[in-house]
């Protein structure tokens, strides 16, 4: 059977001659790629890949001085990644957690639900937390920004402590129960074998989702409830108190425990 051999070398792509991308600059992000394929009948030369460039974020040229989001979209200036621990240890890029918060710098005109015209619920200058993989990253005015839909904003955070998060829309904010240290038979569990908890206490809830007439529909859970939620739902956060918190949609809460 024919086999293929892969090794890494630099691939570059250039957007220099793409006139349709006026206003965007080519970036220098590179990724590992291939050496010629062996035994498959399609030899690839290194030369054919030279000059290629790939970029995750869209880079806006300096001649554009503002970005105005449309509809229910929001422009957020991403919070800077921490490069050191609290004790001063320098973190490698692989260990730096991806930011999930920032400041709202511009908002769209809102959206229409039925006959109701609704404004964006967050204002410029508001500090927000958003879903980890939401939106489109944009390099603008020397800083990283994110254009995302209002519904991708998890909540408002006016302090530096995640436990003070104020959820938006249908989000529920839960303090996760601590993982069991022992099995029912009394055996001590290691960190690797501890079951990920899916039970916690509701800390705060959003105002509820909007119905077809633009009215808020109250959530079926309340602060103080102990709830069972979908194991792989939502976004996890670690508070300054060392506790783990999770923000998820009300639809991911499966039951109230009592």
N, C-alpha and C positions, 0 to 999 in steps of 0.2 A: 504493500500500500504506500502511495506517495505521502511524504511528510513535508511540512513546511517549517523553516527555521526562522525565528524572529529575534532580532536584537535591536537595541535602541540607538537611534541617531536622530539628529535634530531635523524637524520638518519646518519649513517656513511658508507662510502664505502672505502675499502682498495684495492689499486692496487699493494700491496706488492708481491703477488704471480703471477702477470701477466708478464711472461718473455718476451712476445712480445712487451712490452712497455719499453724496456731497454733504459735508458737515460732520462726517464721521472720520476719525483718524485710525489708521491701522495700529494695532498694539503689538507688543513684543512678547506676549505670552506664548510659550512653546510647549509642545508635548512630545513624549517619546513615541517613536513610530518604528518602521520596519526596515530590515535589511532585505536584499533580494530574496524572493521566495524560491526555495529549492525543490525541484522535482514536481512542480505543478504545471510546467510548460509556459508560464507567463513571467519571465524574468523582469524585475522592476529595477531600474537603475536609480542610484542616489541622485543623479542629476535631475531626473524628472520631478523630484519633490522639492528641490531647492527653491527658496524664495517664498514658501508658503507661510501665512501667519494666522493664528487662531486666537480669538479673544472672547472671554465669557461676558464681559460687560461692554455695553455700547459707550463709546467715547464721543462726547459732543465737542465739536470744534470751538475754540475761543470766540469766534465771531458771533456765536449765539449766546446772548446774555441772560436769557430767562427761559424757563420751561413752564408751560401752563397745562396742567392735567385736564383731561376732558371727562365728562360724565361723572361717574362715582369714583373716579381715581384720585389718589393722593400722592404727592411727592414728599418723600421722607429723606432727610439727611441722616445717613447711617452713623450710629455711634462708633467711635474709634475702637478698634480691637485692643484689648489689654495685651501689652507685650511683656509684662513682668508680673510675677505673683506679688501678693501683699508683702512678702518677705524680701522682695527685690530680685528674685531669681528670674533670669531672662528666659522667656519661653520660645521654643522653635515654632516656626509657622504652622507645623503640623499639630502642635498642642494648643494653639490659640483658638478658642471657641468662636464660632461664627456669630457676629452680633445679631440680636433679634430686636433691637430697639433703636430709636432715633427721634429726631425732632421734625414735626410737620412743617414744611416750608411753603407749600402751596396746595390748594385743593381745587377739585373740579366744581362744576355748577350743580352737581347733585343728580338725582335720578327721578324718574316718574314711575309710580306704582298705581295702576288703575287711573284714577283722575287726580291723584294727589302728587304734587311736586315736592320732593323732599330734599332739603339741603344736606350737605355732608355733616355728620355729627361731631367731627373733630375740627378744631380751629388751628390756624397757623400758630406756631410756637408751642403747641402741645407735645409733650413727651409721650411716645406710644411704644407698645410692644406688638410685634406682628408675627404671623406664622413663619416658621423657619425657612420654608422653600417658596414663599410667596413673591410675586412681583418680578419686575425686570430691573436689573442693576444698571445704573448709568453713571459714568464718570463725568462730572460737570463742575465747572468753576473750581477745579482743584480738589474736589471731595467726592466721595462715593455717595450716591443717592439711590433710592429705590422708588420706582413707580408701581403702585399696587392698588388693588380695589379696596374700598373702605371696608368691605366684609372680611378682608384678610387681616385687618387690625384686631388683635386679640383684646387689647384694653389700653387704658391710660395709666401711666406710672409717673406720679409727681414726686417721688422720692427715689433714692438709690437702692431701696430694698424691695425685691419682687413680691414680698408678702403684702405690700400695700397696693397691689394691682387692682384697678377698677375695671371689671370686664365690660365689654360692649356687646350689644345685640343679644344673640342667643348663647353667649359664652358663659361657662361656669368655671369658677376658680376653686380648686380643691387642694387641701393639704393632704398629701399621700400618707397612708398608714405605714409605719415602719415594717420592714420585712421581718418575717419570723426568723429567729436565731436558731431554733431547734425544730426537729421533726416531732410528730406526735409521739414517737417512741423515745424522745429525749436525746437524739443524736444531734450534735452541734453541726450547723451548716456553715460551709465556707462561703465567701462572697460570690464565687462562681456558681454555687448551687442554690443560692437563695432565690426563691420564686419572686418575680417582679410583682409588687402589690397592685391590685386593681380595686382597692377599697380606700376611701378617704373621707375627710370631713369637708363639707362645703364651707368655704370662707366668704365668698362673695359671688353674686350673680349679676348678669347683665339685665337691661330693661326688657328683654324679650325680642323675638323676631317681629317683623312687620307683616300684617295681613294684606290682602289685595286692596284694601281701602286706606292703607298707610297707617293703621292703628297698631299699637304694640300688643302682642299676645303674651300674657304673663307666663313665666316658666313654672314647671311643676315641682321644682325643688327650691329649698330655702336655705339661707345660711344656718349652719348648725346641724343639718341633715348628714347622716352617715350614708354614703352611697356606694353602689357597685357600678363600675364603669368599664367600657371596652378597654382591654389590656393595651392595645397598641394605638389608641386614639390620642389626639391632642399634642401639646408641647410641654416638655418638662423643664423646670427651672429649679435651681438650688438657692434657697434663701440665706441671708446672713446668719440666721440661727442654725444653719446646717440641715434644716428640714428640706424635703423635696416637695415641690408644688407642681400642679399640672393645670393647664387651661385647656378646656375642650368644649365642644358644642353640647348643648343640652340633650340632643338626640343620641349622644354617645353615653349618656347616663342610663343604665339599664334598670336599676332598682334602688329603692330606699330601704336601708337596713334599720331594724329597731329591736 
